[in-house]
Amino acid sequence: MNTLALGRTPYRVPRLSLGTTTFGREIDEAACRDLLDYALDQGMNLLDTAEAYGGGNSREYRRKVLKIDDIREVSGEMHSSENIIGRWMAERKCRDRIIICTKCSTGGSPAQVKAALEGSLSRLRTDYVDIYMLHRPFPATPIRETLEALTAEVKAGRIRTLGCSNFSAELLREATETAGALGLSRFESTQPPFNLADAAARDELLPYCQQENIATITYSPLAAGFLAGKYSPGSAIPKGTRFDVVPGHIDVYFNERSFHVVERLRQLSAETGRSLVDLAMAWVLQQPGVTSVLVGARHRGQLDNALAALARPIDQALNDRMTEWLYEAFGPFPRLTALAGAINHPRFKRA
């Protein structure tokens, strides 16, 4: 598989990488191991995980935030994604072939960063991570303090390179300038959501990253499955789907703009003979500034779909036509975030 440079680092990352948020949450360990084996065989050697990814974590989120106490995951194991990857790497003895990206999700203070990293290293059964990211901004802690704590871990060899996820261009610029002014390690990669239904990163973040030579590892190319076309306005949410397990995604994608894009994709699919998934994935892969695209999957077929889209680019005229949809009748994208009150969304009802 083709690779691109990870910012200013010696690392090169594949155009397609494996997202593992489904591990232990939507698929069991046997299915996870099969995906890991297959992804590595295909050259998808960047594995993206986080301390927050786990069947138990998902249940805890619904119970504490949405006040729903039920079971929708295949496992109740906390941090199941990191644990499964760690057990798999130990058994396969393949750590030297893997680029691990994991994330600090619990806070940006020095103590929180240290505890989060130690926990991830233990679960992953490794003494270093290749890419360590802040999962989101932590405004309670000045970015200087967080960067100082992260830089200390880089110097200690427990982190090879830093990154951030879900940062706006403005916040990433602040972090980059702070690191430069103080001689600290900077974020060499960032991880935004990016797809035809939520392309906010295209306007500011991606151009800034190109300017500063910061790699972009985008996630959710199919909008958590929304762009596959299996939902319609007012429809019930099928049990076991991403929108059922993590209801917060509903407020991001169930809106007039997104349904408009799906309808256009259906029309284009009929014209070209290519599936909605193929078109949506190919568009993301061909956008300027996209270094690697994370693919979350439940089975090999979903990885095959992404690999097919990579191997079969769309022509520039079609690419431009699809890009026009993003702003047609709607204007610039708002800065969307999943809301804690998603359970009250009128479209949230289980099938």
C-alpha positions as CSV (number, residue, x, y, z in Angstrom):
1,M,0.0,0.0,0.0
2,N,1.2,3.5,-0.7
3,T,2.4,5.5,2.3
4,L,2.8,9.1,3.1
5,A,5.0,10.9,5.6
6,L,3.7,11.5,9.1
7,G,4.4,15.3,9.4
8,R,8.1,16.0,10.0
9,T,8.7,12.5,11.6
10,P,10.6,9.6,10.1
11,Y,7.3,7.6,10.1
12,R,5.4,6.8,7.0
13,V,1.8,5.8,7.3
14,P,-0.5,3.8,4.9
15,R,-3.3,5.7,3.0
16,L,-5.8,3.4,4.8
17,S,-5.5,2.6,8.6
18,L,-7.5,0.5,10.9
19,G,-9.8,2.2,13.4
20,T,-10.6,-0.1,16.4
21,T,-13.4,1.7,18.2
22,T,-15.6,-1.3,17.4
23,F,-13.3,-3.8,19.2
24,G,-15.1,-5.4,22.2
25,R,-18.0,-3.0,21.6
26,E,-19.6,-4.2,18.4
27,I,-17.5,-7.2,17.5
28,D,-16.0,-9.9,19.7
29,E,-12.4,-10.8,20.2
30,A,-12.3,-13.5,17.5
31,A,-13.7,-11.1,14.9
32,C,-11.2,-8.4,16.0
33,R,-8.2,-10.8,15.7
34,D,-9.4,-11.7,12.2
35,L,-9.6,-8.1,11.2
36,L,-6.2,-7.3,12.7
37,D,-4.6,-10.2,10.8
38,Y,-6.3,-9.2,7.5
39,A,-5.5,-5.5,7.9
40,L,-1.8,-6.2,8.5
41,D,-1.7,-8.5,5.4
42,Q,-3.1,-5.6,3.4
43,G,-0.5,-3.1,4.6
44,M,-2.8,-1.4,7.0
45,N,-0.3,-1.4,9.8
46,L,-1.4,1.8,11.6
47,L,-3.8,0.7,14.3
48,D,-5.8,3.5,15.9
49,T,-7.2,3.1,19.4
50,A,-7.8,5.0,22.7
51,E,-8.2,4.4,26.4
52,A,-11.9,5.4,25.9
53,Y,-12.6,2.6,23.4
54,G,-14.3,-0.4,25.0
55,G,-17.6,-2.2,25.5
56,G,-17.5,-1.4,29.2
57,N,-16.6,2.3,28.5
58,S,-19.6,2.5,26.1
59,R,-22.0,1.1,28.7
60,E,-20.6,3.5,31.3
61,Y,-21.1,6.5,29.0
62,R,-24.8,5.7,28.4
63,R,-25.4,5.1,32.1
64,K,-23.7,8.2,33.3
65,V,-24.3,10.7,30.5
66,L,-27.6,9.5,28.9
67,K,-29.0,7.9,32.0
68,I,-29.6,4.6,30.2
69,D,-28.7,1.4,32.0
70,D,-28.8,-1.5,29.5
71,I,-26.5,-3.8,27.5
72,R,-25.9,-3.2,23.8
73,E,-22.2,-4.2,23.5
74,V,-20.7,-7.7,22.8
75,S,-18.4,-7.2,25.9
76,G,-18.4,-5.3,29.1
77,E,-14.6,-5.2,29.3
78,M,-13.2,-1.8,30.0
79,H,-10.7,-0.5,27.5
80,S,-11.4,-3.6,25.4
81,S,-9.8,-2.1,22.2
82,E,-6.4,-1.6,23.7
83,N,-6.6,-4.9,25.6
84,I,-7.5,-6.9,22.5
85,I,-4.7,-5.2,20.4
86,G,-2.2,-5.9,23.2
87,R,-3.1,-9.6,23.5
88,W,-3.0,-10.0,19.7
89,M,0.4,-8.3,19.4
90,A,1.8,-10.4,22.2
91,E,0.6,-13.6,20.6
92,R,1.6,-12.7,17.0
93,K,4.9,-11.1,18.2
94,C,4.4,-8.4,15.6
95,R,5.0,-5.2,17.6
96,D,7.9,-4.1,15.3
97,R,5.5,-4.2,12.3
98,I,2.8,-2.1,13.9
99,I,2.3,1.7,14.2
100,I,0.2,2.2,17.3
101,C,-1.8,5.4,17.8
102,T,-3.6,5.7,21.1
103,K,-5.2,8.6,22.9
104,C,-5.4,10.3,26.3
105,S,-9.2,10.7,26.9
106,T,-9.4,11.6,30.6
107,G,-7.7,15.0,30.9
108,G,-4.8,17.2,30.0
109,S,-3.1,17.8,33.4
110,P,0.4,16.3,33.9
111,A,-0.9,13.8,36.4
112,Q,-3.8,12.7,34.0
113,V,-1.5,12.4,31.0
114,K,1.0,10.3,33.0
115,A,-1.7,8.0,34.4
116,A,-3.4,7.6,31.0
117,L,-0.2,6.8,29.2
118,E,0.8,4.2,31.8
119,G,-2.6,2.6,31.6
120,S,-2.4,2.4,27.8
121,L,1.1,1.0,27.7
122,S,0.1,-1.7,30.2
123,R,-3.0,-2.7,28.2
124,L,-1.1,-2.6,24.9
125,R,1.7,-4.7,26.4
126,T,4.4,-2.4,25.0
127,D,6.9,0.1,26.4
128,Y,6.2,2.8,23.9
129,V,3.5,4.2,21.6
130,D,4.3,5.5,18.1
131,I,1.7,8.2,18.1
132,Y,0.1,9.5,21.3
133,M,-2.8,11.9,20.9
134,L,-5.0,14.1,23.0
135,H,-8.5,12.7,22.3
136,R,-10.0,16.1,22.5
137,P,-9.2,19.6,23.8
138,F,-9.0,19.8,27.6
139,P,-9.7,23.5,28.3
140,A,-9.3,23.1,32.1
141,T,-5.5,22.7,31.6
142,P,-3.4,25.3,29.7
143,I,-2.0,23.7,26.6
144,R,1.5,24.7,27.7
145,E,1.2,22.4,30.8
146,T,-0.1,19.5,28.7
147,L,2.6,19.9,26.1
148,E,5.3,20.0,28.8
149,A,4.0,16.7,30.2
150,L,3.8,15.1,26.8
151,T,7.3,16.4,25.9
152,A,8.7,14.8,29.0
153,E,7.3,11.4,27.9
154,V,8.8,11.9,24.5
155,K,12.2,12.5,26.0
156,A,11.7,9.4,28.2
157,G,11.1,7.3,25.1
158,R,7.6,6.2,26.0
159,I,6.1,8.3,23.2
160,R,7.7,8.6,19.7
161,T,5.5,11.4,18.3
162,L,2.6,13.5,19.4
163,G,-0.8,14.2,17.9
164,C,-4.3,15.6,18.7
165,S,-7.8,14.6,17.8
166,N,-11.0,16.7,17.4
167,F,-9.0,20.0,17.5
168,S,-10.2,23.0,15.4
169,A,-7.6,24.8,13.2
170,E,-7.6,27.6,15.8
171,L,-6.7,25.3,18.7
172,L,-4.1,23.4,16.7
173,R,-2.5,26.7,15.7
174,E,-2.4,27.8,19.3
175,A,-0.8,24.4,20.3
176,T,1.7,24.6,17.5
177,E,2.8,28.2,18.3
178,T,3.1,27.4,22.0
179,A,5.3,24.4,21.3
180,G,7.5,26.4,18.9
181,A,7.9,29.3,21.4
182,L,8.8,27.1,24.3
183,G,10.9,24.5,22.5
184,L,8.4,21.7,23.2
185,S,7.4,18.7,21.1
186,R,4.6,19.7,18.8
187,F,1.6,17.8,17.4
188,E,2.8,16.2,14.2
189,S,-0.6,14.7,13.3
190,T,-4.2,15.5,13.9
191,Q,-7.3,13.4,13.7
192,P,-10.5,15.2,12.6
193,P,-13.9,13.6,11.5
194,F,-14.1,14.1,7.7
195,N,-16.8,12.9,5.3
196,L,-19.4,14.2,2.8
197,A,-21.8,14.8,5.7
198,D,-19.3,16.6,8.0
199,A,-16.6,18.2,6.0
200,A,-15.9,21.1,8.3
201,A,-12.2,20.2,8.3
202,R,-11.9,21.0,4.6
203,D,-12.3,24.8,5.0
204,E,-9.7,25.6,7.7
205,L,-8.0,22.6,9.3
206,L,-6.7,20.7,6.3
207,P,-5.2,23.8,4.6
208,Y,-3.5,24.8,7.9
209,C,-2.1,21.3,8.3
210,Q,-0.7,21.4,4.7
211,Q,0.9,24.7,5.5
212,E,2.6,23.5,8.7
213,N,3.4,20.0,7.4
214,I,1.1,18.3,10.0
215,A,-0.3,14.9,8.9
216,T,-4.1,14.4,8.9
217,I,-5.4,11.0,9.8
218,T,-9.2,11.5,9.2
219,Y,-11.9,9.3,10.7
220,S,-15.5,8.4,10.1
221,P,-15.3,8.5,6.2
222,L,-18.8,7.0,6.0
223,A,-20.2,9.2,8.8
224,A,-20.5,6.2,11.2
225,G,-22.3,4.3,8.4
226,F,-24.8,7.0,7.7
227,L,-23.6,7.5,4.1
228,A,-24.2,3.8,3.4
229,G,-27.8,4.9,2.8
230,K,-29.5,2.7,5.3
231,Y,-31.3,5.5,7.2
232,S,-34.1,7.8,6.3
233,P,-35.8,10.7,8.0
234,G,-37.9,9.5,10.9
235,S,-36.7,5.9,10.6
236,A,-36.0,3.7,13.6
237,I,-32.4,3.1,14.6
238,P,-31.5,-0.6,14.1
239,K,-30.2,-2.4,17.2
240,G,-26.5,-2.9,17.4
241,T,-25.6,-0.2,14.9
242,R,-23.2,2.7,15.7
243,F,-26.0,5.1,16.3
244,D,-27.7,2.7,18.7
245,V,-24.6,1.9,20.7
246,V,-23.3,5.5,20.7
247,P,-26.4,7.7,20.4
248,G,-24.4,11.0,20.4
249,H,-23.6,10.5,16.7
250,I,-27.3,11.1,15.9
251,D,-27.1,14.9,16.5
252,V,-24.1,15.1,14.2
253,Y,-25.6,13.4,11.1
254,F,-29.4,13.2,11.3
255,N,-30.1,16.6,9.7
256,E,-31.3,18.1,6.4
257,R,-27.8,18.6,4.9
258,S,-26.8,15.0,5.5
259,F,-29.9,13.4,4.1
260,H,-29.5,15.7,1.1
261,V,-26.0,14.3,0.5
262,V,-27.2,10.7,0.8
263,E,-29.9,11.4,-1.8
264,R,-27.3,12.8,-4.2
265,L,-25.1,9.8,-3.6
266,R,-28.0,7.5,-4.5
267,Q,-28.5,9.4,-7.8
268,L,-24.8,9.3,-8.5
269,S,-24.6,5.6,-7.7
270,A,-27.3,4.9,-10.2
271,E,-25.4,6.9,-12.8
272,T,-22.0,5.4,-12.3
273,G,-22.8,1.9,-11.1
274,R,-20.6,2.5,-8.0
275,S,-22.0,2.0,-4.5
276,L,-22.7,4.8,-2.1
277,V,-19.9,3.5,0.1
278,D,-17.4,3.4,-2.7
279,L,-18.2,6.9,-3.8
280,A,-18.1,8.4,-0.3
281,M,-14.8,6.7,0.5
282,A,-13.1,7.6,-2.8
283,W,-14.0,11.2,-2.3
284,V,-12.4,11.4,1.1
285,L,-9.2,9.7,-0.1
286,Q,-8.8,12.2,-2.9
287,Q,-9.2,15.4,-0.9
288,P,-6.1,17.6,-0.6
289,G,-4.3,17.3,2.7
290,V,-5.6,13.9,3.7
291,T,-2.7,11.7,4.8
292,S,-4.5,8.5,5.9
293,V,-8.1,7.5,6.4
294,L,-9.2,5.4,9.4
295,V,-11.5,2.6,8.5
296,G,-13.6,1.1,11.3
297,A,-15.0,-2.3,10.5
298,R,-16.8,-5.3,11.7
299,H,-15.7,-7.7,9.1
300,R,-13.2,-8.1,6.2
301,G,-15.7,-7.1,3.6
302,Q,-15.8,-3.5,5.0
303,L,-12.0,-3.3,4.7
304,D,-12.3,-4.7,1.1
305,N,-14.7,-1.8,0.3
306,A,-12.2,0.7,1.4
307,L,-9.3,-1.0,-0.4
308,A,-11.4,-1.0,-3.6
309,A,-12.1,2.7,-3.3
310,L,-8.4,3.4,-2.9
311,A,-7.6,1.3,-5.9
312,R,-10.3,3.0,-8.1
313,P,-10.1,6.8,-7.8
314,I,-13.0,9.0,-9.1
315,D,-12.1,11.4,-11.9
316,Q,-11.6,15.1,-11.1
317,A,-14.9,16.3,-12.7
318,L,-16.9,13.8,-10.5
319,N,-14.8,14.8,-7.5
320,D,-15.6,18.5,-8.1
321,R,-19.3,17.7,-8.5
322,M,-19.5,15.9,-5.2
323,T,-17.6,18.7,-3.5
324,E,-20.2,21.2,-4.7
325,W,-22.9,19.2,-2.8
326,L,-21.3,20.2,0.5
327,Y,-22.3,23.8,0.2
328,E,-25.3,23.6,-2.1
329,A,-28.2,25.5,-0.4
330,F,-26.6,25.1,3.0
331,G,-23.4,27.3,3.2
332,P,-20.4,26.6,5.4
333,F,-20.4,23.7,7.8
334,P,-21.1,24.4,11.4
335,R,-18.6,23.1,14.0
336,L,-20.6,20.0,14.9
337,T,-20.0,17.9,18.0
338,A,-21.9,15.0,19.5
339,L,-24.2,16.2,22.2
340,A,-24.8,14.6,25.5
341,G,-28.5,15.1,25.1
342,A,-28.7,13.0,21.9
343,I,-31.1,10.6,23.6
344,N,-33.8,13.2,23.5
345,H,-33.4,13.7,19.7
346,P,-36.9,13.0,18.1
347,R,-35.4,10.5,15.7
348,F,-33.8,8.4,18.5
349,K,-35.9,5.4,18.8
350,R,-34.8,1.8,18.6
351,A,-36.1,-0.6,16.0
